[in-house]
Amino acid sequence: MPDTAATAPRAGPGAFADVLRLPGVGAITAIAMAARIPATAVGVTLTLHTVTTLGHGFGAAGLVAAAVPTGMAIGAPLLGTMVDRHGLRPVLALTMTAGLLFWSVAPLLGYAGLLGAAFVAGILTLPVFSLVRQVIAAAVPAGRRRPAFALDSMTVEISYMTGPAVGSLLTVWLGSATTMRVIGAGLVLAGIALWRLDPPVRADGDGAARTGPRPPLRSWLTRPLVGALLAVTAAVIAIMGTEFAFIAALTSSGQAWAIALVNAVWCLASLLGGFLYGSARRGLPLPLLLAALGLATLPAALAWSWWSLLFLLLPAGLATASTLAAGSAAIGDLAPDRVRGLVTGLQGSATTLGIAIATPLAGVLVDTASPGVAMLACGSVAVVAAGVAAPLLRVRT
């Protein structure tokens, strides 16, 4: 079999096959998909536990569900720095211990205790999304990262299609306390799998910390990197704000039964877009993809029924995974090897910041205007951010 790392990159499905043949990439992709399923089930499970078991309203439940990603936004860069300095396994030991403790005692806590513990647990949660991107950037040569990150974005879509559904169904069937412990067990098993695999987190393949000074901040926190992080945040605002708005639209019109169907078709369109992006001979620039995502979101504001919403969201779905993959590829190329964990942690924070902005922004606009206005606003954020990010990304320092 030829050495796929040494031959010219292929287009089409062969691009993904070549990437998966690289040492460790297939294993980390499989582990990532398995680990992200319990990770994406956290929000809905904590929400249902707060409402159905603790007897609080959805406002209180939203605070608990937001506590974990808020903690993760703080913890991801810190844990990424630990990976840079000490390697992967010490961070796995810390996060597995913290996760096992939280998910064991969380079902026993009252509301105030759960809120505080969820925030602390978020800080110490295994940053599986950031970690996988770091491993991909270290294991995959720069010329092959586009299909690698496209594949990663496609697995994220599959996880988001699966995790929340599994979390809600298990909560209904087994109760929230059991489901929370199942999530904890899943995250610990993912940590054990990563421990055994011990993938390289730097391009030299050395998992231990390097000696010598770290590069100064201004040498790597460049304008292109800021532009790429801004693009990621704006893309997440468009995606998550649109999701919130169409859920509100279908619920208020008595068509809540169609939420799962619309979401599934939207995710399938995103999978197709990610496949086309990763298999193309040449990738499109990140600002162009971000602008396309924002513009493609705008027509959904005109939807008048569940089936019109489904069709009007298809163009936005096609641009979703490809935009996120382009953001990951740009950040992976711009991150110096010595601080790759910190930079991918910042990408995780940028993603979480987008979620933190999108939900309240869409919520306020839904309440004061309409779901359509919320979609217009969130899509417009992506278009404006594309215009800001484009000149930043043109500067290579």
Salt bridges, closest charged atoms under 4 A:
ASP18 OD1 - ARG10 NH2 2.83
ASP18 OD1 - ARG21 NH1 2.94
ASP152 OD1 - ARG36 NH1 2.80
ASP198 OD2 - ARG89 NE 3.93
ASP204 OD2 - ARG210 NH2 3.08
ASP333 OD1 - ARG145 NH1 2.75
ASP337 OD2 - ARG210 NH2 3.08
ASP337 OD1 - ARG340 NH2 3.23
